[in-house]
Amino acid sequence: MVSGASEYGVDVAVEEGAVDDLLQVSPSDVDAPPALTFSRNVFVPLTTACRYTCTYCTYFDPPGQAELLSLEEVREICRRGADAGCTEALFTFGDDPDDRYTEIHAQLEAWGHDSIHTYLREACKVALEEGLLPHANPGDQTREQMSEVADVNASMGVMLETTAEVGAHAGPRRKVPGQRLRTLQNAGELDVAFTTGILVGIGENWRDRAESLLAIRDLHERYDHIQEVIVQPVVENERWSGGSPDLATMRQVTAMARAALPEEVSVQVPPNLAPAKDLIDCGVDDLGGVSPVTDDHINPEYTWPALRELEEIAASAGVPLGERLPVYERFLPSGLRTDGFDGRLADGADGDREWISETIRDALAADDAAGNRYRTVLRDGAAPQA
């Protein structure tokens, strides 16, 4: 049992023997991928208010300085993204603002909302109207909060970061692993295609890294809902001077992720933060969401690579590069998958479980002649998926 998980109703089984085995994995124990994928997205920083004060994070603003985008601003960002050929609207967040953020709550109330999640729902609808598929990452979520927005999202996500209690999650309002795991479990219970990941270098040790990856695997084996796991190094910024993991560390932990996770779960590294070219042979098969329009609002000092740079990464690894949607094809019903799809289907993709809502299905099924790129990406852009 992962420490603290039971307090949030999560029963995660991680055996010590499995941890020991994973710690023995090296890059030579995993295979390079047959192809690389990426998603073309636009970042929509809906709010910079956050209940947490993690010492490595520059995204959150303190009360009195935090911002909340208006729906008009959301629409303009999404419109620019659609014009640039994006398919994904990535809604970035600080976790649900606490009571200190009186101005944010007052603004939400003035706009007719009693929570950030009902407002997020409206923002996702705007993205859909502008021809983008929402992928929201609003941090820790109760089952009720997630169900409020799940049907207007193609997929969702939250970084687990680590199952360890670390000093970088400092202060009286600190992230706790059990609550993070509960969010992953909520996604599984609600049939939400989900992205998660670990943050490397924030004070966790090697056993913590192994335990974190195995906890993700355990939940995925139960619900079949994890589409990708990000292996992200912490990076230097104005709030973090504790250093970043070296290349040897990143190579080993990336190989551990590939060895720990089932074949159908992609291993992703962010190419603006990690030495992606040196990690592909460690099992990386996805380069994540890359924006041709907006900054990485989580790490604004680290610019996105241009498409040609992604092509160079793929070329150096000797594999093809393909564009994908924010929801992986294995979660789509048969009528929306490509004829050549040969990957493992998500459990129930053609039957009792509906991974995408009617709203998202209608968007994906829309005629690409009308301007959306979804079917074009499915038909022409996506490289083979496991």
N, C-alpha and C positions, 0 to 999 in steps of 0.2 A: 504493500500500500504506500503510495506517495504521501509524504508528510503533509498534513493539513487538508488533503483532498476529501476525506470523509466528512469534514465540517460543512462541505458544500454538496453532499450527497453523491460524490463521485467515488466509485470503486475501481481504481486503476491498479492492475496487477503488474508489477515489474519485479522479476525474479533476480536475485543477486547473481545467479549463474549466468543469466542472459547478459547482465551488465558486464561481467568478467569476460564473456566471449566477445562482446562488442568492442571492448577496450583493446582486444588483440588485432582488430581489423586495421589494415594499412591500404594505401592506394593500390598496391599490386593485387589486392584481393577482390577488386571490383572491376567491372567492364566499362569502357567508354561508351557513350550513347550512340545509337544509330543516326540521330538527328538532334538538332537544337530548335527550340521554339521561343517565341516572345509574343507579347501582346502590345498593341499600340494603344496607349491610353492618354487620358488627360487627368491631371490631379485637381481635385476640387476640395480645398481645405475648408470644410463647412464651418468648423469652429476650432479655435486654438485654446479654448477653455479645457482644462483637464483636472480631475480630482487628484491626480498623482503628481509627484514632484521628483521623478527619477533623475538622478544626477548626470546621466549621459544624454538627456533629451533636450534639444533646443526648440522643439515644436510648440510646447505649451507656453502660454503667456499667463502671468499672474492676474488675479482679479483686478478689474479696472483697466487692464490693457488687452484683455482677450477680445477676439473678434468673432463675429457671426455673419457669414455671408447672407445677403438677401437672395431671394429666389431670382431676382433680375440679374444679379451677379452670377449666380449659378448658371442661368441660361446663357449668358454671354460666354462664360468659360466653355460650356458644353458645345456651343455653336462653333467656337473657334476650333475645338477638338474635332468635331465632325467634319468641318471644312478641311482639316489637315489629314483626314483619312483615318482617324481613330475609331475604334469600336467600343472602347471601355471608358466609363467615367468612374475613376477611383475616388471614392469619398473618404478623405482622411479626417481624422478626429483626434481630439483628446478624449479620454474616457468621460463618460457621463458627468457633466459639471456638477460639483457639489454646492452646498448652500452658500459658500463664499462668493460665488459668481452671481451676485444679485443683479448686475446689469444685463448679463446674458439671459437670466430667467425673466427679467422684466421685458426684454425685447421679444423673447419667445411668446410671452403672454400678450404683448401688444399685437403680435402677428397671429394670435388665435391658437397658440399651442401651449399645452401644459407639460411638454417634455421635449427633449432634443430628438427623440425617436419619431414622434409624430411629425416633426418638422423635417427630419431626414426622409420620411416617406414622401412628402411633397417634393423635396429636392430630387429624389429618384425618378419621380414621375416627369419632372422637367427634363431630366437627362434622356429618358425614353422618348419624349416628344421631339427632342433634338437629334435623335438617331443614334444614341449611345446606350450600351448595356451597363447598368449600374453594378459596381462591386464595392460594397460598403464595408469599412473596417472601423466600427465605432467602439472598439475596446471591449471590456467586460460587458456581457449582456445577460439579463435574466431570460428565461424562456419566453416570458410575455413580451419583453422588449424586442427580442429577435423576431417573434411571430408578427409583430407590428410592421416589420419592413421586409420580411423574407420574400414575399410574393412579388415585390417590385425590384428584386435583385437577381441577376443571373447567377451570382455566387457571392459569398461573403468571406470574411476572414478576421483573424486576430492572431498576433504573434504570442505563442506560449512564452517565449523567451527562455525560461528555465524553470525546472521544478525545484530549484534551490532557493532558500532564503538568502538574498545577497544584500550587501550594504548599499549597492547602487540604487536599490528600491528604497530610498531613504525617506525619513520623515514620518509624521503621524498618519499620513494617508499613503500607505505603501501598497504596491501590488502584492498579491499573495498567489502562489501557484494554484491553490485549490480553486479559487474563483476563476482563474484563467482556464483550468481544465473543465470547470463546469460549463463555460461558454462553448468549448469544443463539444462537450456532450450535448448541450442544447441543440447545436447545429445538427448533430447526428439524429437526435430524436425528432427534429423538424424536417429532416430530409433536405438539408441545405448543402450544396456542394461547397466545400470549405478549404480555405488556404490558411496554413499556420506556419510556424517556424521557430527556430532557436536563435538567440542573440549570443554571440561568442565573445567572451572577453570582459564580462561585467562582474567578475568575481566568482563565477562558478568554477568547479574543478572538473577533471575528466570524467569522474563517475557521475557527476551531475549532468554532463552532456549526454552520456550514454543513457541515463535514466530518463531524461527529457525526450529523447528520440523514441525510446521504448514505450513511454507513456502515450505518445502520439500514435504509435503503432497499435497499442492495445485498444485505444478508442476507435481507430479506423477499422480494425478487425471486427469490432462490434457493430459498427454502423456503415462501413464502406463509403464514407463521405469525404475523406480527405483527398483533395485533388493534387495538391503540391505542398512541399515543405521547403521553406526558405532557410538557408544557412547564411546568416548575416553577421559580419564582424562589426563590433562597435568601432566607431571612428572618432578621431580627435575633432573637437569642436569647441565653441566658446564655453561650454559647461563641462566638458569632459577632457581631462588631461591625463587620464590613466593609461593611455596607450591602446594600441590595437593588436590583435593576435597576428603573429608572424605567418609567413607562407606555409611553413611546415605544419603549424597548428591547423590552419585552414584546410590543408590537404587531408590531414588525418580525420578531422571532424566531418568533412564532406564525404569522405569514403565511408565513415561510420554511418552517416545518414543513408547513403545508398544501400549499404548492407542491411541496415535495420528495417528499411521500409519495403513494402511489397512493390513489385515491378510497376504496377499501374499508377503509383504515386510518384509524381515528378519531384526531382530534387532541383531546387532553384538557387542561384546566387545572383545578387544584384550587381550588374556590371559597373555601376558607378561607385560601388563601395568595396567590392572584392576583386582580386586579381583573376577574373573569370578565365582568361586564356590559360592560366596555369592550373585550373581546377576541373576542366572538362573531362580529363582522363580519370578523375576521381568519381565519376558517375553523374555529373551535372548534365541535365537534359533540357533545362529551361533557363532563360535569362530574364524572366519576369516581365512586368509592365514597364515600358519605356515610352516617355512622352516626347513628341516632337514640338510640343506647344508650351508646356508649363514646367516649372522647376520641380525637383524632388523637395516638396515642402517639409518633409521629415528631416532631410539632410541637405539643406539649400546650398551648402558650400561645395557639394559634390555633384557636378553637372552630369546629365544623362549623356551617354554616348550616342552619336549619330548612327543611323541605320548602317552606313558603310562600315562603322567600327564593329557592329554586331556581325556583319558579314565577314570581317577579317578574323574575328574570334572563331567563327564556324569554319572558315577556310583553314586556319592554323590547325584545327582539330581534324580536318578532313571529313567534315560531315555537312549535310545540307542544313540550311536555316529556313524555317517556315513560320509564318504568322499564325497565331491562334486567337480564339475568342477568350474572354475572361472566364467562361465556363468551359471545362474540358469536354471534348466530344463524347467521351464515354458516358456522360450524364444525359445526353440528348436522346429523345425517343427516336425510333428507327426512321421516321419520316423526315427527320432533320439531319441525320448523319450522312456523311458522304458515302458514295457507293463503295469506295475502296477502304473504308474504315475496317481495320482488323484488330483493334485493341480490345482489351478486356472491358466488357460493359460494367457499369455500376449496377449493383444488385437492384433489380426491379426496373431497369431503364425502359423496358418494354412491357411492364406489367403493373404490379401492385403499388410500386412506389413512384411518385412523380417528383422528380428532382427539380424541374423547372415549372413555374406556374403558367397558367393560361396567358397571363399578360406577357411574360417573357417568350412563351412559345409563339404568340402572335407576332411579336417583334422579329423573331428569328425567321419566321415563315414569310414575312413581307417580301414583296417583289424587289429584288435588288435594283431593278430599273428605276424604282422610285427614289433611289438615292442612298439606301443603307448598304453597308459593306459586309453585313454578316454572312450572307450566302456566298458572296465572292470569296471571303476568307475561308469558309468551309470548303468551297469547291477548289480554290486555287492556292490558298496560302499555307494551309496547315501541313507541316511535315508529319510523318507517321508517329503515332503515339503508342506507348506501351499498353 
